[in-house]
């Protein structure tokens, strides 16, 4: 099966590092992303963002049985550095790297369809919800900003990489999932 994986949230602790950066540099953190601050943050910190707990083992486990693809909204100017970061923590685990540049180069749904991915692991569904249809199963990776999100058809909330690997170990596919 082909699975798409977002970077920031499910793999990278970007939001934690970004919040720390804003507090140190500006003395405040406003929930959400300020484009100017985010660009400055990426210039300074793309290489030293931490890895989400359990992500290395979780990706290694999924890689044994599935084709994995990166689909991220990250901006174009950090693509090379992002791929180096992914290769450092997840060497040879992803077949392709796809960047939508904050939807300027398409959206995640279209990228999933083009790659024939039937499942997307994602944390920020609000931004991309308008693009998704019921034919892709979304594993919504729990984060503070999505905890109150009402799940749509073909969405499952996951609470970390152990939860994700258990779902697949129990035979989860986009075809056998039916929301009750």
N, C-alpha and C positions, 0 to 999 in steps of 0.2 A: 504494500500500500504506500502511496505517496502522501507525506505529511509536511505541511508548511509550519515553520516556527518563526515567531516574532523574536526580535533580539531583546529590546528594552522591556524589562518586566519578567518574562519567562526565563531569559538567559542572563541578562546583565542587570546589575543593581544600579542602573542609571539614575533612577529617581532619588534614591538615597544619597548618591554622590552629588547630584544636582542640588538637592536641598542643602546639603553641607556647604557646597560652593556658594550658594546664594546667601546663606547665613554669614559665612566668613567674609565675603566680598561686599555685600550690600546690607548686612545686618538684619535682613528680613527674608522670609520665604513666603510668597503668595502662591497658594495652591493653583496649579496650572503651569503652563510653560510660556515664558516670555521669549519670543523669537530672538531678540537681540542678546539676551542673557544666555539662551541656549546655544547660540552660535559661539559666543565667547567661551562657554563651558566646553563645548566640543573641541575647540582649538586647543584648550589647555588640558583637558582630562579624558579624551576618548581612549587613550592607551592605558589608563589606570583605573578604569571602572571595574568593580568587583563582579564576581560570578554569583548568580543566584544559588542559594543552598540546594544541593541535590541535582543541579542541572548537568554537571559533568557526567555523573553516573547515569542519570535519566536518559540523556542523549545517547550515551554509549549503549544502553539497553535497547532503546528504540532503533538505533542504527543496525543492530543485529538482524532485524526482521523487516525493516522498512526503508524506503528511500526518503531522506530528509532534505528539505529545501528551506533556505532562509528567505523570508519575505518581511522586509522592514520599511518603515517610513523614513528612516534616517536620511539626512541630506546628502547630496552628491559629493560635497567637498570633503567628506570623511569616509568615503567608501573604501579606499585603499587601507586606511588605518583600521577600519572596522573589520575588514577581512583578515588583517594580521592579528587582530584581537581574537577573532573566532578561531583562526588556525592555532593560536597559542593554547587556547583552552579546549577546543573541540577539533583536533587535527583530523582531517580527511573524513569528517562525519557528515558533511553536507555536500550534496551533488551540485547545487547551484546557489548563487547569492543574488537576490533580487531586491532592489531598492526603489521605492516609489517616490522618494524625495518629497515627502509630505503631500503625496497625491499629485504632484506636478508631472510625474512620469507614469500615470495610471493609478489604479487603486489595488488594494490587496485581494479583493475578490477576483478581479480580472487576472491578476498574477497567479492566483490559485488555479483558476480555470485553464489558463495557458499551460501551466505545468501539470495539469490533471491531478492536482492535490485534492483529496476528498476531506481532509481534516486540517484545521488551522489551530495552532496553540497561540493564544493572543490574550493580552491583558487590558487593552484599551478599546473595547468594542464600541463605545459610544461614538467615537470619531469615525468608525468604519461601518457602523450598523446599516447605514443607508445603502451601502453597496452590496451587502450580502443577501443571498437568497437561501432557500431551504436545502439546496443541494450540496452544501458544504457544512460539515459538522464543526462547530466552534467549541474548543475547550477553553473556557474563560478562566484564565489564571488569576486567582484571587489576589487582589491588591486593595489597599484602602480606598482608592478612587472608584472601584467598581463593586464594592461590597453591597450596595443597595440596588445595583442594576437588576432590572426585571429580565429574566432570561427569556429569550425568544425560542421559537421552535428550532430544534437542532442546535441547542446550546447546552453545554454541561459545565457547571462550575467545578473547577479543580483546585485543590488546596495543596499545591506543591508537586514536586516531581515524583515523589513516592506514590501519590494518588494517581498521577498520570500513568506511570508504568503499571500499576495494579489494574487500571482500566484495560490497558492493552493486553496484559497477561490473562485477563478474564475474557478476552476475545472481542473487545470493542472494535467495531468498524462503523463507518458512516452508514452502512446499509442495515445493520442490525439495531441501531439506536432509534428508538421511538419514544419521544417525550410523552409522558402520560398526562 
